[in-house]
């Protein structure tokens, strides 16, 4: 750009125009390279974040499944205890009823 202004000051307009065209082309190429580099950097970061989120989500799903199994097991144990308690109460009442009937 400095050369371009020097050429204009010397009234070498044709040379200034050529320098401007070369400078513009070089600037456009640099801008395209920079945009390309930024785009690839953003894509790389996006892939990394998606991979990290997937790992976190998998870990969370695993924890949820573990808790579900624990809760199911506790529910089954509690249900078994309640059934046994109910059987014991029924047996005690049957025994009491039988003894009252015999008396």
N, C-alpha and C positions, 0 to 999 in steps of 0.2 A: 504494500500500500504506500510505503514511503517512496519507493521508486516511481510509482504511478504519479504521485504528486510532484516529484522532481521533473518528470517528463512533461507534465502539464505546464509547470512553471517555465520550462524551456520551449514550450509551444510545439512539443513533439507528440501531437495528439494520437497519431497512428500507433506509435510505440507504447504510449500510455494505455491505449485501448487493448493492445495485445497483452501487456502486463496485467491489466485488469481482468481480462478473460482467463489468463493462466492462474491468477490469484483466486478468482472466483471458483474455478474448477478445483484448485487445491483445497480451498476452504470447504467446498461441498464434499469432497472426498474425506477430509478429516472429520467433518460433521457426521457423515455416514458411518465412518469407522467408530466414532465415539458412540453414536446411537446403537450400533450393532453390539459393541462391547457392553453398554449399559443393559441392553435387552437380554444378552446372554447372562449377565450377572443377575438380573432380576429373575430370569427363569431358573437359574441355579438356586437362588435363595427360596423361590417358591417351591421347588422340588424338595428342598431341605425342610421347609416348614410343613409341607404336606406329609413327608415321611415322619417327622416328629409328632405331628398330630395323630397320624395313624397309629404310631407306637403308643401314645398316651391313651388313645381310644381303645386299643386292644387290651392294655393293662386294666383300664376301667371295666371293660366288659368281663375280663377274667375275674376281677374282684366281685363284680355283681353276681356272676355265676357261682362263685364260691359261697357267697352269702346266701344265695337261693338254696343251695344244697344244704348248708348248715340249718337254715330255717325249716326246710322240709324235714330234715332228720329230727329236729327238736319237736316239730308238730307231730310226727309219727310217734316219738317217744311219749309225748304228753297224751296223745290219743290212746296209746297202749296202757298207760297208767290209769287213765280215766275208765277205760274198759275193765281193767282188773279191779279197780275200786268198785265199779258198778256190780261186777260179778260177786265180789265179796259182800257187798251190801245185800244183794238179792239172796245169796246163800245164808247170810245171818238172819234175814227176815224169814226165809223159808224154815230155817232151824227154829227160830222163835215161834213161828206159827205152828210148826209141827209139835213143839213142846207144849204150847198152849192148848192145842187140840187134844193132846194126850192127857192133859191135866183135868 
